[in-house]
Amino acid sequence: MNNVALAVALATAPTSAFAELRERPRFWFPLLLLVLTTAGITFWYYSVVDIEWLKDMMFANNPDVQKLGEAERAQMLSMYGRKTMLWGGLIGTFVAIPAALAVQALYWVVASKLTKLSPGFKHWFAFAAWTTLPLLIGSLIAAIFLVMADTPQISPGTLAPLSLNELLFHRPFGSPGHTLLETLGIPAFLSWVLMIIGVHSWSQRSWLFSTIFVLLPSAIFYGIWAFIAFR
């Protein structure tokens, strides 16, 4: 099964896809696809957005910024130009995605040793990379929104169109819980479903075991984040 066929199988026949991945773990195709697609959307967004409008919106709900005097606020905002935001977003993309996948893989290596599963780091890194492909759905919709935009005043929420915040909560940028709710959404839930199916396929254990194996670290991570964000 080649990489394109494997990607299709994840959506149509995930059990066979995970069986293939167990036999031949590889990660470069989904990793590059995720990084380059995300980087492309990020570059596109920061190239066309009204930067001055974006800066005003980003810091309008930040109490620390509002406490600054007019001269201090202007000096701080001058540090956030188009190039600064663009390159910061690109560097963050190229670093954050591989790092997040590596952290996931390391957790699964430790968890698999504790639960007597056999896959090692390469298997779990490949597993993490392939099961994150649903994030591309959000990137595709973001690209459609960018094409259809009739003004440069484009909300950064456009980059996460299927997030809980964009779909349900509509919390303004910088408000409590905004970033958390922008992170969670339909693509993340689809990734978790794929992970649960994959662990069930690889471990041949119960669905309850597979669900706890996958969701426990996310529940702890997002639970702590929510506590901090909404306290």
JOWOKA-V63862 format. One line per field, one symbol per residue. psi: psi as a letter, one per 30 degrees, with the letter a starting at -180 (. if undefined). burial: + if it has 16 or more other ideal C-beta (glycine too) atoms within 10 Angstrom, else -. A space follows every 50 residues. Layout:
# JOWOKA-V63862
psi: ???
burial: ???
This chain:
# JOWOKA-V63862
psi: kleeeeeeeefeieeeeeeeeeeiklfeeeeeeeeeeeeeeeeeefffkj eeeeeeeegegjeeefflleeeeeeefffileeeeeeeeeeeefeeeeee eeeeeeeeeeeeefghlfkaeeeeeeeeeeffffffeeeeeeeeeeefkg kfikkffffifgleeeeeehklkflkfeeeffekaeeeeeeeeeeeeeee eefhaleeeeeeeefeeeeeefeeeeeeeg.
burial: -----++-++---+--++++++--+++-+++-+++-+++-++-+++--+- +--++-+++-----------------+-------++--++--+---++-- +--++-+++-++----+-+---++++++++++++++-++-+++-++---- ---+++++++++++++----+-+---++++++-+++++-+++-+++++++ +++------++-++---+---+---------
